[in-house]
Amino acid sequence: MFNSYWKAGDVRLLRKTLRAVLSIIIILSCLLCNFEVWADDTNEDEPIRDFNGSGSIETTGNKLPRVSAESAIVLDMATGRVLYEKNAYTRHSIASTTKIMTAIVALENGNDEEDVVISKRAAAIGGSTVNLKEGKTYKFKDLMYAMMLRSGNDAAIAIAEHIGGSVELFAEMMNRKAAEIGATNTNFVTPHGLDDPQHYSTPYDLALITQYALRNEKFCEIVGTKNSVFQGSNISNTNEMLGLYPGADGVKTGYTGQAGRCLVTSVTKNNWRIISIVLGCPTRTVRAQSSKILLDYAFENFKNYEYIKKGQPLQQLDVHKGVLDKVPIYSDSDITLPLKQEEVDKVKIIYNLPEVIEAPLKSGMKIGTANYVLDGKLLATTDLKNLETVGRKDFYFYFDSIFKTWARLVHN
């Protein structure tokens, strides 16, 4: 019946055309797989509109803020206390926020002045790039800025290959570091974060990774830079919060079709640093607004309360058979907790100390711990130490005491 409507030549031509189209589709698919392009992440220059336009959402009092992000978290940098969460433990594509881990692994294993040669794989990657040329040599430091400011996927691959030997081996380094940090619900496949079903994290894990990374001074310097120069051209940071939110000093943007708009932000005010993360926002404006809402909520509803200073004496403990009967016990660290006003009186301090300690004692010896607990959750802990060397009352001590007593009696 088909041939009754078509001439034989037309049928052959149609078949050849279909085969040609199918061949082109197969070739393009192979090329795409080879170039590792799964989603676009180039449009980070979308303008921010009405950054302050969500004032109708209440961010004070006991009500939690509402944000359009699919998942989010706010974390206190010092203690790791979660101040806000929304689907914070759900796996999510994280796009170029991946590069936070790429950066810290690279910084811990690389050197600013090392030369990095660009491979074909790095030069061929799609999405957001800084147009690195195959075979050309760049400085490690310059590539770090290109990766973290302009989110260069080509820079990420070049760095990964330089440090790990290959993308795959570097991904193993990233996963080992994630496990070390405690980000156990995370898996990295690439250093750039383009969509892959096996590449994921959670807001909580990403916050732990960011908390760890921000302890590195070089990392802080890079992610807090608004503008730099790369190969003679000015480059600006894709992180909109650096110029919009007072005190913002990092960290990284991300965008793919699957991940949506993502943003990790660090803000420091009055020596208090907090981290906010929003994943899965529909637009760059919503991403910025959601971050602002969460940051405002944290700064307006929580305050840092100082409980103890490092070196502050807490109590005295009896010493068994010590040349001193008692020794004072000191805190080994500062304890400052971010709390809502109504939480302050609910914090319990649980001391884990023996009733008596055995001589001899060395200066700086750990004697126990103090745990700060709120509603059954551990907020902070500090080691408790003695700062004095205390000898033991042994045979020679008693002999010396008897001899000195006898000498005084004879002298008198």
VENFENSUL-V32886 format. One line per field, one symbol per residue. burial: I if it has 16 or more other C-alpha atoms within 10 Angstrom, else O. A space follows every 50 residues. Layout:
burial: ???
This chain:
burial: OOOOOOOOOOOOOOOOOOOOOOOOOOOOOOOOOOIIIIIIIIOIOOOOOO IOOOOOOOIOOOOOIOIIIIIIIIIIIIIIIIIIIIIIIIIIIIIIIIII IIIIIIIOOIOOOOOIIIIOIIIIIIIIIIOIIOOOOIOIIIIIIIIIII IIIIIIIIIIIIIIOOIIIIIIIIIIIIOOOOIOIIIIIIIIIIIIOOII IIIIIIIIIIIIIIOOOOIIOIIIIIOIOIOOOOIOIIIIIIOOIOIIII IIIIIIIIIIIIIIIIIOOOOOIIIIIIIIIIIIIIIIIIIIIIIOIIIO IOIIOOOIOOIOIOOOIIIIIIIIOIIIIIIIOIIIIIIIOOOOOOIOOO OOOOOOIOIIIOOOOIIIIIIIIIOOOOIIIIIIIIIOOIOIOOOOOOOO OOOOOOOOOOOO
